[in-house]
Amino acid sequence: RSLDSTKLPAMARLAALLAGLACLAAAVSGATVRRRSREGAADRKITEVVKLLQDLLEKSKAEGDTERNLFAKYKCYCDTNEKVKTEEIDRLTQEIAILEAKIEELQASSGELSKEVAKLDADMAQNEQDRKTATAIRTKENEEFVANEADLVQAIDQMNDAIRTLAEVGADQTLSTAEDHKKYMAEFEGSLLRLKSTVSSALMAASAFVSPKQVAPVNAFLQAPFTGSYSARSGEVVGILKSMRDTFKANLAAAREAEARAKEAYDKYMEEMTAAYEEMKKSYESKQQQLGDNDDDLATKRTQLEAAEEQKAVAEDFLAKLLEMCAAKKQQYEERVALRAQEETALAEATSILNSDAAFATFGGVSATSTGGDGEVLKFIQLRRSAIRVHRQSSQEEGVRRQRAQAFLQSAEADQGSAPLLTRIVSMLQANNPFKTVVMEIGKMLGLIEAEEKADVEQKAWCDTEREDTNAAIERATNSIRELAATISQLNTTIHDPSTGLLAQIEGTEQSLTENYNSQVTETKDRTEESTAYQKDIANLVEAAALVDKAIHVLTKYYATVAKTLEAPAFVQVAKSAGRDDPAPPETWEDTYKGQSAEGSHSAIEMLGFLLKNTQAEEKMAQLDELAAQHDYEDSMQGLKSSEAELQETLVNLKATLAEKAKELQMKNEDLVKTQAEFAALEAYLLKIKPGCEFITTHLEMRQGARTKETASLTSAKDLLKGSAVYKQAEEASHQETLGECKDICNEFGEANVKCMACLAKVTVPGYCAGHPAAEGC
């Protein structure tokens, strides 16, 4: 932990006080006194103290140079690794952006290809349906043509027979007398009867192709009774029959030509549709291949994206820790520089007080500071303290949601009408399995259907519960994200607001402390000037005592401050990156600043105390006159000190509040990131269970309906088998086998008869009747 910044103004006041002491020392003597030779004063006790202080000052400066070089190396390490990690993060950021763009491009391409594949699939199905329809129409047309062609050919043949018969019987009148004609016609009476039947058949076949006007004369001719005399109407009938025959021939030729054209058009249409289908099939397969390639490329890009994001997170984590570590080290170094400067100021000022020309002249007249008296210099006591490092560990356990996937729900029957269990029953019957075995198997199948129904219902309930719970969790995460964002905004305002923010309040409090310090310096300066006038009136003895006292006060006050600092927790230990290939930071110094406290400063203080003790008796009287003025000064300073203490307490509280709010802000930001990750995980989970749950939700009623039909069919089949004669015979045969050697007796007298009962019980009839007197036949 860094030193409390409120202690730094106390160090500054120490330097100001030492400056005042220097002024007092310079004004002790009213006349110029030459500095005595250092060789001649080597045996003085005050000279030993001065040399000790000078050695400590030189050592402090040497340590300051060493720490400056160490910090330079540490800063080089920080700058180098910050640049390397920043460049790595920038490179990974660009790579991630490129991969995300490529993934979006592949997803868009796959989406477009999926639409095209779906359209091609529908078009191919429509093409097949259109070809089936065209084939059905063509088949029907051909069947109609064949039937019409047969009718027309038959009618034409029959017309030719009729015309030939009429021609043979003399449809063209050539005989002169009716008697002759009657005789002539009598010879063709049988032929004419056959003609009537032939023409009737021809008219019936041709009725769909000729007009009623043409058919009527022929019908009249045929329906007229045969008298053996010739009628002039026969000529008209022959003409009509010839006209009808010609019409039939023309119709037959037209029908055959139409059939040929229709077949040619059908063949051409089928050729075009088949070619179109093959082209669509080729395109469909090509696009399916492209979809597969896109999926492979998409998987590769996603793997690369995950790796890049992981590398970037690692680099960002290292950079964040590096920046925090380097900032802490920089603050530590600046505080050490400030402490060292203040220590060197204290040592220099103390040395200046004791080593001035006036001081030497004054001390020369005091036996205590010249010879040292009878006391002994106490040994320097080194103070030690141990630094305790506290490492915090945090861990987060993430729960893994259990995934439930029911494979049988993913496979739907291609045909709702299919009944695989019934098919199995049929196969068993075809394999000549006994009816009893088949009935037992049907019972097992019914149990299987019931179990499958239960599993479907349970899966549907599980999906509903999971979706409901997950959606509720998503809603809670959304509310948490909104609340965290509002809290983070409020914390930023609390810290950074230019008017009321904690940073602004800290700046104002520090300004008030500076003004308080300036007031103390001013009053101290005024008091010093008054004391200077007073010092002119006292003897060198009083001045020497005051100088020694001031020097002790300077060193005691500074090292008392350092002792309090050493009692505070040590500086933050900079954590190294364990288990990484990144370079470790260079070694610098111990976190706890000790300065020259272990090198003899306390020996100098004790030596001065020893000298002061021997001169205090001589100073006592001179101090009485100064006491009143000093009391006024101390009262004023006490007020300033109280005000300073209050300001320092306020500053400490503000900084503590700032640290608390900053920590809270960091935790809220971490909670926000964590909640956003949970939100994304919940949405991903919904997508993961979506296929199975949508399947069971969509197909549950259909599957239940199919199972209901299948159960009814199996039950009917079971009842049918049980009611069949074969099953009953098998049951009867099985029952006969259970009768064993008693079968004939039981069949003859009946199973309820005592003879059958006694046989089955393997006892005599009297014996059975003794136990069962109500039995039949007892």
C-alpha positions in Angstrom: 0.0 0.0 0.0 1.2 3.5 -0.8 2.1 6.0 2.0 -0.8 8.1 3.2 -0.6 11.3 1.3 -1.8 13.3 4.3 1.6 12.7 5.9 3.5 14.6 3.2 2.5 18.1 4.4 3.9 17.2 7.8 7.2 16.6 6.1 7.0 19.9 4.4 6.3 21.6 7.7 9.4 19.9 9.1 11.5 21.4 6.4 10.0 24.9 7.1 10.7 24.5 10.8 14.3 23.6 10.1 14.7 26.6 7.9 13.5 28.7 10.9 16.0 27.0 13.1 18.7 27.9 10.6 17.7 31.5 10.9 17.9 31.3 14.7 21.4 29.8 14.4 22.5 32.5 12.0 21.4 35.3 14.4 22.9 33.9 17.6 26.1 35.9 17.4 26.1 39.6 16.8 29.6 39.5 15.5 31.3 37.6 12.7 33.2 34.5 14.1 35.6 32.7 12.0 35.0 29.0 11.5 37.5 27.0 13.5 39.6 24.5 11.7 37.9 21.0 11.3 41.2 19.4 12.4 41.3 21.5 15.6 37.7 20.6 16.4 38.0 16.9 15.7 37.8 16.1 19.4 34.6 17.9 20.1 31.4 15.9 20.7 29.3 18.3 18.6 31.8 17.7 15.7 31.2 13.9 16.0 27.5 14.5 15.7 27.9 16.7 12.6 30.1 14.2 10.9 27.6 11.4 11.6 24.8 13.5 10.1 26.9 14.3 7.0 27.7 10.6 6.4 24.0 9.7 6.6 23.2 12.5 4.1 25.8 11.2 1.6 24.6 7.6 1.9 21.0 8.7 1.3 22.0 10.5 -1.9 23.8 7.4 -3.1 20.8 5.2 -2.4 18.7 7.7 -4.3 20.9 7.4 -7.4 20.7 3.6 -7.2 16.9 3.6 -7.0 16.7 6.1 -9.9 18.6 3.6 -12.1 16.5 0.7 -10.9 13.3 2.6 -11.6 14.6 3.5 -15.1 15.0 -0.2 -15.9 11.6 -1.0 -14.5 10.0 1.7 -16.6 11.7 0.4 -19.7 10.2 -3.0 -18.9 6.8 -1.4 -18.5 7.0 0.7 -21.7 8.3 -2.2 -23.8 5.7 -4.7 -22.7 2.9 -2.1 -22.9 3.8 -1.4 -26.5 4.1 -5.1 -27.4 0.8 -6.0 -25.8 -1.0 -3.0 -27.3 0.2 -3.9 -30.8 -0.8 -7.5 -30.2 -4.3 -6.5 -29.0 -4.7 -4.1 -32.1 -3.6 -6.9 -34.4 -6.0 -9.4 -32.8 -8.8 -6.8 -32.8 -8.4 -6.4 -36.6 -8.2 -10.2 -37.1 -11.4 -10.6 -35.0 -13.2 -8.0 -37.1 -12.1 -9.7 -40.3 -13.2 -13.1 -39.0 -16.6 -11.7 -37.8 -17.2 -10.1 -41.2 -16.3 -13.3 -43.0 -18.6 -15.3 -40.7 -21.5 -12.9 -41.4 -20.7 -13.2 -45.2 -20.8 -17.0 -45.0 -24.0 -17.0 -43.0 -25.6 -14.6 -45.5 -24.4 -16.8 -48.4 -25.7 -20.0 -46.7 -29.1 -18.3 -46.0 -29.4 -17.3 -49.7 -28.3 -20.8 -50.8 -30.9 -22.4 -48.5 -33.7 -20.3 -50.0 -32.5 -21.3 -53.5 -32.3 -24.9 -52.6 -35.8 -24.9 -51.1 -37.1 -23.2 -54.2 -35.4 -25.8 -56.5 -36.7 -28.6 -54.4 -40.3 -27.2 -54.7 -39.8 -26.6 -58.5 -38.5 -30.2 -58.9 -41.5 -31.6 -57.1 -43.8 -29.5 -59.1 -42.1 -30.6 -62.3 -42.6 -34.3 -61.3 -46.2 -33.6 -60.5 -46.8 -31.8 -63.8 -45.2 -34.7 -65.7 -47.4 -37.2 -63.8 -50.5 -35.1 -64.6 -49.5 -34.8 -68.3 -49.0 -38.6 -68.5 -52.3 -39.3 -66.9 -54.1 -36.9 -69.3 -52.2 -38.4 -72.3 -53.1 -42.0 -71.1 -56.8 -41.0 -70.8 -56.8 -39.4 -74.3 -55.1 -42.4 -75.8 -57.6 -44.8 -74.2 -60.5 -42.7 -75.5 -58.8 -42.6 -79.0 -58.4 -46.4 -79.0 -62.0 -46.9 -78.0 -63.3 -44.4 -80.6 -61.0 -45.8 -83.3 -62.3 -49.3 -82.6 -65.9 -48.1 -82.8 -65.3 -46.2 -86.0 -63.5 -49.1 -87.7 -66.3 -51.5 -86.7 -69.0 -49.0 -87.9 -67.2 -48.6 -91.2 -67.0 -52.3 -91.7 -70.6 -52.8 -90.8 -71.6 -49.9 -93.2 -69.7 -51.6 -96.0 -71.5 -54.9 -95.2 -74.8 -53.1 -95.3 -74.1 -51.3 -98.5 -72.8 -54.5 -100.2 -76.0 -56.4 -99.0 -78.3 -53.7 -100.3 -76.4 -53.7 -103.6 -76.8 -57.4 -103.9 -80.5 -57.3 -103.3 -80.9 -54.7 -106.0 -81.0 -51.4 -104.2 -80.8 -49.9 -107.8 -84.1 -50.7 -109.3 -83.8 -52.8 -112.6 -86.9 -55.0 -112.7 -89.9 -53.8 -114.6 -92.8 -55.5 -112.8 -93.7 -55.8 -109.2 -94.3 -59.6 -109.6 -90.9 -60.2 -110.9 -89.4 -58.0 -108.2 -91.3 -59.8 -105.5 -90.0 -63.1 -106.7 -86.5 -61.7 -106.9 -86.7 -60.2 -103.4 -87.9 -63.5 -102.0 -84.6 -65.0 -102.8 -82.9 -62.4 -100.5 -85.2 -62.6 -97.6 -82.5 -64.2 -95.3 -79.9 -61.7 -96.5 -82.2 -58.8 -95.7 -82.9 -60.0 -92.2 -79.2 -60.1 -91.6 -78.8 -56.7 -93.2 -81.3 -55.3 -90.6 -79.2 -56.6 -87.8 -75.9 -55.3 -89.3 -77.3 -51.9 -90.0 -78.8 -51.6 -86.6 -75.4 -52.4 -85.0 -73.7 -49.9 -87.3 -76.2 -47.2 -86.4 -75.8 -47.9 -82.7 -71.9 -47.6 -83.1 -72.2 -44.4 -85.2 -74.9 -42.7 -83.2 -72.3 -40.5 -81.5 -70.8 -39.3 -84.9 -73.9 -38.6 -87.1 -77.0 -36.4 -86.8 -80.5 -37.7 -85.8 -81.7 -36.5 -89.3 -79.4 -39.0 -91.0 -80.3 -41.9 -88.6 -84.1 -41.4 -88.8 -84.6 -42.7 -92.5 -82.4 -45.7 -91.9 -84.3 -46.6 -88.7 -87.6 -46.2 -90.5 -86.4 -48.4 -93.3 -85.3 -51.1 -90.9 -88.4 -50.9 -88.7 -90.8 -51.3 -91.7 -92.2 -54.9 -92.0 -90.6 -57.0 -94.7 -93.3 -57.6 -97.4 -91.2 -59.0 -100.1 -91.8 -55.9 -102.2 -89.2 -53.4 -103.1 -89.4 -49.9 -101.7 -87.9 -46.8 -103.3 -86.7 -45.8 -99.8 -83.8 -48.4 -100.1 -82.1 -46.1 -102.5 -82.2 -43.3 -100.0 -80.9 -45.6 -97.3 -77.9 -46.6 -99.4 -77.1 -43.0 -100.1 -77.3 -42.2 -96.4 -75.2 -45.2 -95.5 -72.5 -44.2 -98.0 -72.5 -40.7 -96.7 -72.3 -42.0 -93.1 -69.4 -44.3 -94.1 -67.5 -41.5 -95.7 -68.1 -39.3 -92.6 -66.8 -42.2 -90.4 -63.7 -42.6 -92.6 -63.1 -38.8 -92.4 -63.6 -38.9 -88.6 -61.3 -41.9 -88.3 -58.6 -40.1 -90.3 -59.0 -36.9 -88.3 -58.9 -38.8 -85.0 -55.7 -40.6 -86.0 -54.1 -37.4 -87.0 -55.2 -35.7 -83.8 -53.8 -38.6 -81.8 -50.5 -38.4 -83.6 -50.3 -34.6 -83.0 -51.2 -35.1 -79.3 -48.6 -37.8 -78.9 -45.9 -35.7 -80.6 -46.8 -32.7 -78.3 -46.8 -35.0 -75.3 -43.4 -36.4 -76.2 -41.9 -32.9 -76.8 -43.4 -31.6 -73.5 -42.0 -34.6 -71.6 -38.6 -34.1 -73.2 -38.6 -30.4 -72.2 -39.8 -31.1 -68.7 -37.3 -33.9 -68.2 -34.5 -31.7 -69.4 -35.6 -28.9 -67.1 -35.8 -31.3 -64.2 -32.3 -32.6 -64.8 -31.0 -29.0 -65.0 -32.7 -28.1 -61.7 -31.4 -31.3 -60.1 -27.8 -30.4 -61.2 -28.2 -26.9 -59.8 -29.8 -28.4 -56.6 -26.8 -30.7 -56.0 -24.3 -28.0 -56.8 -25.9 -25.6 -54.3 -26.1 -28.4 -51.7 -22.3 -28.8 -52.2 -21.8 -25.1 -51.8 -23.8 -25.2 -48.5 -21.6 -28.0 -47.2 -18.5 -26.1 -48.2 -19.9 -23.0 -46.5 -20.6 -25.0 -43.3 -17.0 -26.3 -43.2 -15.6 -22.9 -43.8 -17.9 -21.4 -41.2 -16.8 -23.9 -38.6 -13.2 -23.2 -39.4 -13.7 -19.4 -39.1 -15.6 -19.7 -35.8 -12.7 -21.8 -34.4 -10.2 -19.2 -35.5 -12.5 -16.5 -34.0 -12.6 -18.2 -30.6 -8.9 -18.7 -30.6 -8.3 -15.0 -31.5 -10.8 -13.8 -28.9 -9.1 -16.0 -26.2 -5.6 -14.6 -27.2 -6.9 -11.1 -27.1 -8.5 -11.7 -23.6 -5.2 -13.1 -22.3 -3.3 -10.1 -23.8 -5.8 -7.6 -22.4 -5.6 -9.2 -19.0 -1.8 -9.1 -19.0 -1.9 -5.5 -20.2 -4.4 -4.4 -17.5 -2.3 -6.1 -14.8 0.9 -4.6 -16.3 -0.5 -1.1 -16.3 -1.8 -1.4 -12.7 1.6 -2.9 -11.6 3.6 -0.2 -13.3 1.3 2.6 -12.0 1.8 1.2 -8.5 5.5 1.1 -8.9 5.6 4.6 -10.3 3.6 5.9 -7.3 5.8 4.0 -5.0 8.9 5.5 -6.5 7.6 9.0 -6.4 6.7 8.6 -2.7 10.1 7.2 -2.0 11.7 10.2 -3.8 9.5 12.5 -1.7 10.4 10.8 1.6 14.1 10.7 0.7 14.1 14.4 -0.2 12.4 15.2 3.0 14.9 13.1 5.0 17.8 14.7 3.2 16.3 18.1 3.9 16.0 17.2 7.6 19.6 16.0 7.8 20.9 19.0 5.9 19.0 21.4 8.0 20.1 19.7 11.2 23.7 19.7 10.0 23.4 23.4 9.0 22.1 24.3 12.5 25.0 22.6 14.2 27.7 23.4 11.7 27.4 27.1 11.2 30.1 29.5 12.1 28.0 31.1 14.8 27.1 27.6 16.3 30.7 26.6 16.4 31.6 29.8 18.2 28.7 29.3 20.6 29.5 25.7 21.3 33.1 26.5 21.9 32.2 28.4 25.0 30.1 25.5 26.4 32.0 22.7 28.1 29.2 20.2 27.6 29.4 20.5 23.8 33.2 20.7 23.8 34.2 17.9 26.1 31.0 15.9 26.3 30.8 15.6 30.1 30.7 12.3 31.9 27.9 10.6 29.8 28.3 7.8 27.4 26.8 7.7 23.9 24.2 5.1 23.7 24.3 2.6 21.0 22.1 2.9 17.9 19.1 0.7 18.1 17.8 -0.6 14.8 14.1 -0.9 14.3 12.7 -3.8 12.4 9.3 -4.5 11.1 7.9 -7.4 9.0 5.8 -6.8 6.0 2.8 -9.0 5.5 1.5 -9.7 2.1 -2.0 -10.8 1.7 -3.1 -12.5 -1.5 -6.7 -12.6 -2.3 -8.1 -15.5 -4.2 -11.4 -15.6 -5.8 -13.1 -18.4 -7.6 -16.3 -18.7 -9.5 -18.1 -21.9 -10.2 -20.3 -22.1 -13.1 -23.0 -24.6 -13.2 -23.5 -26.7 -16.3 -27.0 -27.1 -17.5 -27.9 -30.8 -18.0 -28.9 -31.4 -21.7 -31.8 -33.8 -22.3 -32.1 -35.1 -25.9 -34.5 -37.8 -26.9 -33.3 -39.3 -30.1 -36.6 -41.1 -30.9 -38.4 -37.7 -30.9 -36.0 -36.6 -33.7 -37.1 -39.3 -36.1 -40.7 -38.9 -37.4 -42.5 -41.4 -39.6 -42.3 -40.5 -43.2 -45.9 -41.7 -43.7 -48.5 -41.0 -41.0 -50.5 -44.0 -42.2 -47.7 -46.5 -41.7 -48.0 -48.9 -38.8 -44.7 -50.7 -38.1 -46.1 -52.6 -35.2 -49.0 -53.9 -37.3 -46.5 -54.8 -40.0 -44.6 -56.8 -37.4 -47.8 -58.7 -36.5 -48.5 -59.4 -40.1 -44.9 -60.7 -40.5 -45.4 -63.0 -37.5 -48.6 -64.3 -38.9 -47.0 -64.9 -42.3 -44.2 -66.8 -40.5 -46.9 -69.2 -39.1 -46.4 -68.1 -35.5 -49.0 -69.6 -33.0 -51.9 -67.3 -32.4 -51.2 -67.3 -28.6 -47.7 -66.1 -29.3 -49.0 -63.4 -31.6 -51.6 -62.3 -29.0 -48.9 -62.1 -26.3 -46.7 -60.1 -28.7 -49.6 -57.7 -29.4 -49.9 -57.2 -25.6 -46.2 -56.3 -25.5 -46.6 -53.9 -28.4 -49.6 -52.2 -26.7 -47.4 -51.7 -23.6 -44.6 -50.3 -25.8 -47.1 -47.8 -27.3 -48.2 -46.8 -23.9 -44.6 -46.2 -22.7 -43.9 -44.2 -25.9 -46.9 -42.0 -25.2 -45.7 -41.4 -21.6 -42.2 -40.5 -22.8 -43.6 -38.0 -25.4 -45.8 -36.3 -22.7 -42.9 -36.1 -20.3 -40.6 -34.7 -23.0 -43.3 -32.1 -23.9 -43.7 -31.1 -20.2 -39.9 -30.9 -19.8 -39.5 -28.7 -22.8 -42.3 -26.4 -21.6 -40.7 -26.1 -18.1 -37.2 -25.5 -19.5 -38.4 -22.8 -21.9 -40.5 -21.1 -19.2 -37.6 -21.2 -16.7 -35.0 -20.0 -19.2 -37.2 -17.2 -20.5 -37.7 -16.1 -16.8 -34.0 -16.2 -16.3 -33.4 -14.1 -19.4 -36.0 -11.6 -18.2 -34.2 -11.4 -14.8 -30.8 -11.0 -16.5 -32.2 -8.2 -18.7 -33.5 -6.4 -15.6 -30.1 -6.9 -13.8 -28.3 -5.4 -16.8 -30.6 -2.4 -16.8 -30.1 -1.9 -13.1 -26.3 -2.3 -13.2 -26.1 0.2 -16.1 -28.0 2.8 -14.0 -25.8 2.1 -10.9 -22.6 2.5 -12.9 -23.8 5.8 -14.3 -24.6 7.1 -10.8 -21.2 5.9 -9.5 -19.4 7.8 -12.3 -21.3 10.9 -11.4 -20.5 10.5 -7.7 -16.8 10.2 -8.5 -16.3 12.5 -11.5 -18.9 15.3 -11.2 -16.9 18.6 -11.6 -18.9 20.3 -8.8 -19.9 17.7 -6.3 -17.8 14.7 -7.3 -15.4 13.1 -4.8 -12.4 14.1 -6.9 -13.5 17.7 -6.8 -14.0 17.6 -3.1 -10.6 16.0 -2.5 -9.0 18.8 -4.6 -10.8 21.5 -2.5 -9.7 19.9 0.8 -6.1 19.6 -0.3 -6.2 23.3 -1.3 -7.5 24.2 2.2 -4.6 22.1 3.8 -2.1 24.1 1.7 -3.6 27.4 2.9 -3.5 26.1 6.5 0.2 25.1 6.1 1.0 28.6 4.7 -0.6 30.2 7.7 1.5 28.0 10.0 4.6 28.9 8.1 3.8 32.6 8.3 3.1 32.6 12.0 6.2 30.5 12.6 8.2 33.1 10.6 6.7 35.9 12.7 7.5 34.0 15.9 11.0 33.3 14.7 11.6 37.0 14.1 10.4 37.8 17.6 12.6 35.0 19.0 15.6 36.4 17.1 15.2 39.7 18.9 14.9 37.8 22.2 18.0 35.7 21.5 20.2 38.7 21.0 19.7 39.4 24.7 20.8 36.1 26.1 24.1 34.5 26.5 25.9 32.1 24.2 24.9 29.3 26.7 21.2 29.8 26.1 21.8 29.9 22.4 23.8 26.7 22.4 21.1 24.9 24.4 18.5 26.2 21.9 20.5 25.0 18.9 21.0 21.6 20.4 17.3 21.3 21.3 16.2 22.4 17.8 18.5 19.9 16.2 17.1 17.1 18.4 13.6 18.2 17.6 14.3 18.2 13.8 15.6 14.6 13.8 13.2 13.3 16.4 10.2 14.6 14.6 11.2 13.3 11.2 12.1 9.8 12.4 8.9 9.7 14.5 7.0 10.3 11.3 9.1 7.6 9.5 8.4 5.2 12.4 4.6 5.8 11.9 5.1 5.2 8.2 6.9 1.9 8.9 4.0 0.8 11.1 1.6 1.2 8.2 1.0 -1.8 5.8 3.8 -2.4 3.3 3.6 -1.3 -0.3 1.7 -3.5 -2.7 3.7 -6.4 -3.9 3.8 -6.4 -7.7 2.3 -9.8 -8.9 4.3 -11.6 -11.5 2.5 -13.4 -14.3 2.7 -17.0 -13.2 2.7 -19.7 -15.8 3.1 -17.3 -18.7 5.8 -16.8 -21.3 5.7 -13.0 -20.8 8.8 -11.6 -19.1 8.8 -11.0 -15.4 9.5 -7.4 -14.1 13.1 -6.6 -13.0 13.9 -6.5 -9.3 14.0 -3.0 -7.7 13.9 -2.4 -3.9 12.2 -3.5 -0.8 8.6 -2.2 -0.6 9.1 -0.7 2.9 11.0 2.6 2.9 13.6 2.7 5.8 15.8 5.5 4.8 18.7 6.1 7.1 16.8 5.1 10.2 19.0 2.0 10.7 22.3 3.7 9.9 23.0 5.8 13.0 20.5 8.6 13.1 19.3 7.6 16.5 22.9 7.6 17.7 23.2 11.2 16.7 20.0 12.1 18.5 21.1 10.4 21.6 24.5 12.2 21.5 22.7 15.5 21.1 20.4 14.6 24.0 23.4 13.8 26.2 24.9 17.2 25.3 21.6 19.0 25.9 21.1 17.4 29.3 24.4 18.9 30.5 23.4 22.4 29.2 19.7 22.5 30.3 20.5 23.9 33.7 22.3 26.9 32.1 19.4 27.5 29.7 16.6 27.4 32.2 16.6 30.9 33.4 16.8 32.3 29.9 13.7 30.4 28.8 11.4 31.9 31.5 11.3 35.2 29.8 10.4 33.6 26.4 7.6 31.4 27.9 4.7 33.8 27.7 5.3 34.7 24.0 5.8 31.1 23.2 2.5 30.2 24.8 0.6 32.6 22.6 2.3 31.2 19.6 1.5 27.6 20.5 -2.1 28.5 21.2 -2.4 29.9 17.7 -0.6 26.9 16.2 -2.9 24.6 18.2 -5.9 26.1 16.5 -4.2 25.7 13.1 -3.2 22.2 14.0 -6.7 21.3 15.0 -8.1 22.7 11.8 -5.4 20.8 9.9 -6.3 17.6 11.7 -9.9 18.1 10.7 -9.0 18.7 7.1 -6.7 15.7 7.1 -9.5 13.5 8.6 -11.9 14.9 6.0 -9.3 14.2 3.2 -8.8 10.6 4.5 -12.6 10.0 4.6 -13.0 11.4 1.1 -10.2 9.2 -0.2 -11.6 6.2 1.6 -15.0 6.9 0.1 -13.4 7.4 -3.3 -11.6 4.0 -3.0 -14.9 2.4 -1.9 -16.9 3.9 -4.8 -14.1 3.0 -7.3 -14.1 -0.6 -6.0 -17.9 -0.7 -6.2 -17.8 0.7 -9.7 -15.3 -2.0 -10.7 -17.4 -4.7 -9.1 -20.5 -3.4 -10.9 -18.7 -3.4 -14.2 -17.6 -7.0 -13.6 -21.1 -7.9 -12.6 -22.4 -6.3 -15.8 -20.0 -8.3 -17.9 -20.9 -11.5 -16.0 -24.6 -10.9 -16.4 -24.3 -10.2 -20.1 -22.4 -13.4 -20.5 -25.2 -15.3 -18.6 -27.8 -13.6 -20.8 -25.9 -14.8 -23.9 -25.6 -18.3 -22.5 -29.3 -18.5 -21.7 -30.2 -17.5 -25.3 -27.7 -20.1 -26.6 -29.3 -22.7 -24.4 -32.8 -21.9 -25.8 -31.4 -22.3 -29.4 -29.7 -25.6 -28.4 -33.0 -27.2 -27.2 -35.1 -25.6 -29.8 -34.9 -28.4 -32.5 -36.0 -31.2 -30.1 -38.6 -29.2 -28.3 -40.2 -27.8 -31.5 -40.3 -31.3 -32.9 -42.2 -32.8 -29.9 -44.4 -29.7 -29.7 -45.3 -29.8 -33.4 -45.7 -33.6 -33.8 -47.1 -34.6 -30.4 -50.8 -34.6 -31.6 -49.9 -36.4 -34.8 -47.9 -39.0 -33.0 -50.7 -39.4 -30.4 -53.3 -39.8 -33.2 -51.1 -42.4 -35.0 -50.6 -44.3 -31.7 -54.4 -44.2 -31.1 -55.1 -45.7 -34.5 -52.3 -48.2 -34.1 -53.6 -49.2 -30.6 -57.1 -49.6 -32.1 -55.8 -51.7 -34.9 -53.7 -53.9 -32.6 -56.7 -54.3 -30.2 -59.0 -55.2 -33.1 -56.4 -57.7 -34.4 -56.1 -59.2 -31.0 -59.9 -59.6 -30.7 -60.1 -61.0 -34.2 -57.4 -63.6 -33.4 -59.1 -64.6 -30.2 -62.5 -64.9 -31.9 -61.1 -67.0 -34.8 -61.9 -70.7 -34.9 -58.2 -71.6 -35.2 -57.4 -69.7 -31.9 -60.4 -71.3 -30.2 -59.3 -74.7 -31.4 -55.8 -74.1 -30.2 -57.1 -73.0 -26.8 -59.4 -76.1 -26.7 -56.5 -78.3 -27.7 -54.4 -76.8 -24.9 -57.2 -77.3 -22.5 -57.6 -81.0 -23.6 -53.9 -81.4 -22.9 -54.4 -80.2 -19.3 -57.1 -82.9 -18.9 -54.4 -85.5 -19.5 -55.5 -89.2 -19.0 -58.9 -88.0 -17.8 -59.7 -86.5 -21.2 -62.0 -89.2 -22.4 -64.0 -89.5 -19.1 -64.4 -85.7 -18.9 -65.5 -85.4 -22.5 -68.0 -88.3 -22.1 -69.6 -87.3 -18.8 -68.7 -83.6 -18.7 -66.1 -81.8 -16.7 -68.6 -81.0 -13.9 -69.4 -84.7 -13.4 -68.0 -86.4 -10.3 -66.2 -89.0 -12.5 -64.2 -86.3 -14.2 -63.5 -84.5 -10.9 -62.4 -87.7 -9.2 -60.1 -88.6 -12.1 -58.5 -85.2 -12.1 -58.1 -85.4 -8.4 -56.7 -88.9 -8.8 -59.1 -90.4 -6.2 -62.1 -92.8 -6.3 -65.6 -91.5 -7.0 -66.8 -92.4 -3.5 -63.7 -90.8 -2.0 -64.4 -87.6 -4.0 -68.1 -87.6 -3.1 -67.1 -87.9 0.6 -65.3 -84.7 0.3 -67.7 -83.0 -2.2 -71.2 -84.3 -1.6 -72.8 -81.6 -3.8 -70.8 -82.6 -6.9 -72.8 -83.7 -9.9 -73.4 -87.5 -9.9 -72.7 -88.0 -6.1 
